């Protein structure tokens, strides 16, 4: 019975790690190095997916707020063409 409990806990931690890893990689707001570091952290430290995913929701909110406040600047070539600076 002891080993059944250990197995169930192990499966629960593995499921949590898989869920956390998928959420991080699908978020689209981190660079590759950050993704690798967070994935390693999740899999090295049991239960680390909980704080990592909770930070993800805060980071996503900040990312959404910053992109709404600062839309990307238009492409420099497009700006040059609109002001008549394209090459002749």
Helices and strands as residue ranges (DSSP letters): H 2-27, H 32-44, H 48-69, H 76-82
